[in-house]
């Protein structure tokens, strides 16, 4: 029980960090271009995991087979799109909205699983998608303002996130986690640097004034190691010590922490209409992820566990 509680507490801390990164990244990319920022971030994260492998798991060097590299690059490509869409989108939308739109990835997974993994779409997934779509409309569309360009980009992040989850679920069981994670992160770093070289002022990554800017320094300290490298390792290590249901509940809190961070640090306040949209998105995530049997057990577990009087 202690191991499970420690694992869940660690996963909760990771979720808090992930929620906070929306605001942190938005501040950092005001100084450093988005793809260039991701290039630096994922280069540091890759180097960190590679050092761990060389120092503590040297025998895993033989795990980098052509098959693992092929699968890792493919998953890493979708991971790159996640962060590219999200980081660029944060230039045009708010951290709170980005957090909840990104969370739609959980709802979209069943839809893509129909076509890619030949899985059936249950009624819960349909209900979850319907609730999330309505919530997305209420969150991003108002009577006076149409769909924000940043919202569209972040929705692309959610689509990419769903595909990354589908392909991770398909290929990850075939390989050791650490080498596969290194290939994924390296792929994101390489593509991000390539996009930075082609489309951005990548020289800022080698400019002391830009890199020592508090927003960039703080952004890299938060995102490169805790929110990327350590998060990947911890998720892989601790997900075995808890249940999928509890993990889903913990990770569903990411957009909530994004909204709380934005409210505390930049006084971002959502309207009642937007808050209801956030509620519908969060509900859609939970309905899609948690089986109906789980909700039934949760509602009636306390009643069943009450001691009965002796006859």
C-alpha positions as a printed Julia matrix, in Angstrom:
311×3 Matrix{Float64}:
   0.0     0.0     0.0
   2.82    2.43    0.84
   4.43    1.79   -2.55
   1.13    2.44   -4.31
   0.53    5.69   -2.42
   4.08    6.86   -3.12
   3.69    6.02   -6.8
   0.36    7.86   -7.05
   1.76   10.88   -5.19
   4.69   11.0    -7.63
   2.34   10.75  -10.62
   0.25   13.56   -9.12
   3.37   15.75   -8.82
   4.16   15.03  -12.48
   0.63   16.07  -13.41
   1.05   19.32  -11.46
   4.3    20.01  -13.33
   2.65   19.23  -16.68
  -0.2    21.6   -15.85
   2.24   24.36  -14.91
   4.28   23.98  -18.1
   1.58   25.63  -20.23
   2.21   29.01  -18.6
   5.97   28.43  -18.27
   6.34   27.57  -21.97
   4.19   30.51  -23.03
   6.55   32.87  -21.19
   9.68   31.15  -22.57
   8.64   31.27  -26.23
   8.14   35.01  -25.95
  11.96   35.1   -25.98
  13.05   31.88  -27.7
  11.22   30.69  -30.88
   8.93   27.66  -30.31
  10.76   24.96  -32.29
  14.13   26.22  -31.14
  12.92   26.07  -27.54
  11.73   22.49  -28.09
  15.06   21.61  -29.71
  16.97   22.75  -26.62
  14.43   21.17  -24.26
  14.47   17.74  -25.85
  18.23   17.74  -26.41
  18.71   18.19  -22.66
  16.07   15.55  -21.88
  17.63   13.05  -24.31
  21.11   13.61  -22.87
  19.74   13.09  -19.34
  18.1     9.76  -20.19
  21.13    8.63  -22.2
  23.35    9.34  -19.19
  21.06    7.27  -16.97
  21.19    4.39  -19.43
  24.99    4.48  -19.71
  25.55    4.81  -15.96
  22.94    2.41  -14.57
  21.8     0.19  -17.45
  24.83   -0.25  -19.74
  23.56   -3.65  -20.91
  20.59   -1.92  -22.55
  22.85   -0.5   -25.26
  22.16   -3.71  -27.19
  18.43   -2.95  -27.12
  18.7    -0.34  -29.89
  17.65   -2.7   -32.65
  16.44   -1.48  -36.07
  12.9    -2.42  -35.08
  13.06   -0.4   -31.84
  14.55    2.59  -33.67
  11.88    2.4   -36.36
   9.05    2.27  -33.82
  10.67    4.93  -31.64
  11.09    7.35  -34.54
   7.46    6.86  -35.59
   6.14    7.48  -32.06
   8.62   10.35  -31.7
   7.27   11.98  -34.86
   3.82   12.23  -33.3
   5.39   13.39  -30.06
   7.11   16.16  -32.02
   3.77   17.26  -33.48
   2.27   17.34  -29.99
   4.83   19.8   -28.71
   5.12   21.75  -31.97
   1.36   22.4   -32.18
   1.1    23.07  -28.45
   4.11   25.38  -28.22
   3.23   27.43  -31.3
  -0.44   27.48  -30.32
   0.41   29.01  -26.94
   1.49   32.13  -28.82
  -2.15   32.73  -29.76
  -4.28   31.25  -26.97
  -4.29   31.07  -23.18
  -2.71   28.38  -20.97
  -6.05   27.38  -19.44
  -7.73   26.81  -22.78
  -4.67   25.02  -24.12
  -4.67   22.66  -21.14
  -8.26   21.56  -21.59
  -8.05   21.3   -25.4
  -4.88   19.18  -25.06
  -6.79   16.89  -22.7
  -9.1    15.99  -25.58
  -6.42   13.5   -26.67
  -7.85   11.06  -24.11
 -11.27   11.32  -25.75
  -9.92   10.96  -29.28
  -7.96    7.76  -28.6
 -11.01    5.46  -28.97
 -11.9     7.09  -32.3
  -8.46    6.45  -33.79
  -8.36    2.98  -32.26
 -11.35    2.04  -34.43
  -9.4     2.58  -37.64
  -5.85    1.76  -36.54
  -6.38   -1.07  -34.06
  -9.78   -2.33  -35.3
 -11.35   -1.79  -31.89
 -15.06   -1.22  -31.39
 -16.44    2.1   -30.16
 -18.51    1.59  -27.01
 -21.35    3.77  -25.81
 -19.14    5.36  -23.15
 -16.65    6.53  -25.77
 -19.51    7.99  -27.84
 -20.87    9.82  -24.77
 -17.4    11.05  -23.87
 -16.73   12.36  -27.37
 -20.11   14.11  -27.5
 -19.55   15.81  -24.13
 -16.01   16.85  -25.09
 -17.06   18.27  -28.47
 -19.78   20.36  -26.83
 -17.31   21.44  -24.16
 -14.76   22.43  -26.81
 -17.39   24.58  -28.52
 -18.33   26.35  -25.29
 -14.67   26.85  -24.32
 -13.39   28.23  -27.62
 -16.4    29.86  -29.34
 -18.17   32.92  -27.98
 -20.92   35.11  -29.35
 -18.4    37.72  -30.56
 -15.17   35.8   -31.21
 -14.75   32.89  -33.6
 -12.41   29.97  -33.23
  -8.98   31.22  -32.2
  -6.02   30.25  -34.41
  -4.15   29.1   -31.33
  -7.08   26.87  -30.34
  -6.92   25.2   -33.78
  -3.21   24.54  -33.37
  -3.67   23.12  -29.87
  -6.48   20.91  -31.18
  -3.89   19.6   -33.65
  -1.8    18.84  -30.57
  -4.7    16.82  -29.13
  -5.06   14.83  -32.37
  -1.33   14.14  -32.43
  -1.45   13.19  -28.75
  -4.19   10.66  -29.39
  -2.23    9.08  -32.24
   0.93    9.03  -30.12
  -0.97    7.2   -27.37
  -2.41    4.7   -29.85
   0.97    3.9   -31.39
   2.67    3.82  -27.99
   0.11    1.28  -26.81
   0.77   -0.76  -29.94
   4.59   -0.71  -30.0
   5.79    0.0   -26.44
   5.09   -3.52  -25.08
   7.53   -4.88  -27.68
  10.55   -2.94  -26.37
  12.3    -1.89  -23.13
  10.98    1.48  -22.0
  14.19    3.47  -21.51
  15.79    2.89  -24.94
  12.43    3.5   -26.63
  11.99    6.76  -24.7
  15.49    7.91  -25.71
  14.75    7.33  -29.4
  11.44    9.19  -29.09
  12.97   12.21  -27.38
  15.93   12.29  -29.75
  13.51   12.27  -32.7
  11.66   15.27  -31.27
  14.95   17.09  -30.69
  16.24   16.47  -34.24
  13.0    17.5   -36.0
  12.6    20.54  -33.73
  16.15   21.71  -34.52
  15.52   21.16  -38.24
  12.36   23.28  -38.13
  14.2    25.89  -36.1
  17.02   26.08  -38.65
  14.55   26.39  -41.53
  11.88   28.7   -40.15
  13.12   30.49  -37.03
  15.9    32.62  -35.63
  17.7    29.59  -34.16
  20.77   31.69  -33.35
  19.0    32.78  -30.17
  19.67   29.3   -28.74
  23.35   30.27  -28.73
  22.79   33.82  -27.52
  23.74   34.23  -23.86
  21.28   37.07  -23.32
  18.37   35.01  -24.65
  19.32   31.79  -22.85
  19.93   33.6   -19.54
  16.59   35.36  -19.74
  14.69   34.25  -16.6
  11.68   33.07  -18.62
  13.84   30.83  -20.84
  16.06   29.57  -18.02
  13.12   28.8   -15.79
  11.21   27.26  -18.69
  14.04   24.87  -19.54
  14.64   23.98  -15.87
  10.99   22.99  -15.5
  10.35   21.34  -18.86
  13.58   19.59  -19.9
  14.28   17.4   -16.87
  11.2    17.28  -14.56
   8.43   17.56  -17.19
  10.09   15.46  -19.9
  12.96   13.16  -18.89
  11.94   12.38  -15.29
   8.24   12.32  -16.2
   8.87    9.68  -18.87
  10.87    7.56  -16.45
   8.47    7.95  -13.54
   5.41    7.18  -15.64
   7.06    4.01  -16.93
   8.26    2.91  -13.49
   5.23    3.79  -11.36
   2.34    2.91  -13.64
   2.96   -0.73  -12.67
   2.33    0.09   -8.99
  -1.15    1.55   -9.43
  -4.26    0.8   -11.46
  -5.17    2.22  -14.9
  -8.28    3.76  -13.32
  -6.29    5.71  -10.75
  -3.77    6.79  -13.39
  -6.58    8.08  -15.6
  -8.03   10.09  -12.73
  -4.63   11.56  -11.84
  -3.68   12.52  -15.41
  -7.14   13.99  -16.04
  -6.22   16.69  -13.51
  -3.55   18.18  -15.84
  -5.85   20.81  -17.43
  -7.21   21.66  -13.97
  -3.69   22.45  -12.75
  -3.09   24.45  -15.95
  -6.14   26.59  -15.15
  -5.13   27.0   -11.5
  -1.6    28.06  -12.48
  -2.93   30.63  -14.93
  -5.34   32.02  -12.35
  -2.67   32.31   -9.63
   0.12   33.82  -11.73
  -1.55   35.82  -14.5
  -5.09   36.3   -13.12
  -6.65   34.45  -16.06
 -10.35   34.05  -15.33
 -12.63   31.96  -17.53
 -16.25   32.95  -18.09
 -19.09   30.81  -16.75
 -19.67   29.53  -20.29
 -16.0    28.55  -20.67
 -15.91   26.93  -17.23
 -18.92   24.79  -18.17
 -17.11   23.85  -21.37
 -14.06   22.83  -19.3
 -16.34   20.75  -17.08
 -17.79   18.95  -20.11
 -14.31   18.26  -21.53
 -13.11   16.89  -18.19
 -16.28   14.8   -17.88
 -15.8    13.47  -21.39
 -12.22   12.48  -20.53
 -13.32   10.59  -17.42
 -16.34    8.93  -19.03
 -14.2     7.75  -21.94
 -11.36    6.48  -19.77
 -13.19    4.86  -16.85
 -15.49    1.86  -17.38
 -19.09    2.16  -16.2
 -18.41   -0.69  -13.77
 -15.77    1.47  -12.1
 -18.22    4.32  -11.55
 -20.76    1.88  -10.12
 -18.18    0.45   -7.73
 -17.05    3.93   -6.71
 -20.59    5.06   -5.92
 -21.57    1.97   -3.96
 -18.23    0.83   -2.48
 -18.72    2.8     0.72
 -22.17    1.36    1.26
 -20.88   -2.18    0.72
 -17.89   -1.66    2.99
 -20.01   -0.5     5.99
 -19.93   -3.06    8.81
 -23.15   -4.96    9.33
 -24.7    -5.35   12.74
 -24.32   -8.69   14.45
 -27.41  -10.83   14.52
